[in-house]
Amino acid sequence: MTSIFDVAAYVLDKLGVMTTMKLEKLCYYSQAWSLVWDERRLFPERFEAWANGPVCPDLYHAHKGMFKITRGDIHGDPSNIDEDGTSTIRCPKR
């Protein structure tokens, strides 16, 4: 099964360095669009409503204390995401 770490790694592969807050939001939107378009969860991890928006505690603990994040900072495997998942995420290249 795909994890939020797989999705985060995929996003970082496609978009490169970004803030941890942006990564949290992109993972949140990926989950939301999967629920809408595919009618299924993309990954099992949950989000919480924090002061600055939705945050996945599992992902947060992986990048806690960082401001910017790169692909090597997240241990996920984008190949775990199926074709429907990657088409839902659809991160354009810069």
N, C-alpha and C positions, 0 to 999 in steps of 0.2 A: 504494500500500500504506500501511496505517496505521503510524505510528511511535509510540514511547513518548511523544514530545512531544505528539502529537495526543491520546493518552489522558490525559496529565497536564493538558493544557489543558481537556479535557472534565471531568475531576474537579474542577479548580479553578473552572470555570464553575458546576458544580452545588453545590459545598460551600463555596466561598469561601476565605479566607485559612486557611492551615494551616502546620504545621511541615514542613520539608523531609523529615524522617524519616517523617512520616505519609504524605506524598505518595509517597515511595519504596515504602512498604509497600502502599499502595492500588494502585499500578501493578503491583506484584508479585502481589497477590491477583487483580487483573484478568486478568493473564496466566495464572495458575494455573487460575482458573475457566474461562477460554476453552479451555484444554487439556482440561479435564474435560468441560465441557458441549458445546462446539462441536467438540472433537477437532482443533483447529488453534491455531496461535500467533496471538495478537492483533496482535503486532508482532515484528519480527525482533531487536531489541536484546536483549542477554543480561544476566543478573544474576550477581553474585558474592556469595559468603558473606563478609560483613564482620563485625567484632566486634559491631556492634549490629543485625545482621540483614541481609537481602538488599538489595543496592544495585545499580542499573544505572549503571555508570561513565559512560555517555553523559549520562544525566540528571543525575548528580552534578556533572559538570563544568559543566552549565548553571546550577546553583544553588550552586556551591561558595562558601563564605563567608557564606551567608545562613542565618538560623535560621527565619524565617517567609517564606512565598512567596505571591504573588498571581498572578492570571491574566496580568497584563502581564509577569511575569518569565519566562514560558515561551512560546516561539514555536512553537506547534503549532496545527493546524487541526482542531477536533473534527468538522467535516463530512467529514473523510477516513475516519471510522469508519462501517462499514456497520451496518445495523439489528441484525444478530446481535451485533455488538460492543457497541453501546450497550445492548442488553438484557442482555448479560453483565455489563457494568460496573455498570449500574443504581445510580447514585448518587442517593439520595433528597435532595430539597431540604430545607434546614433549616427 
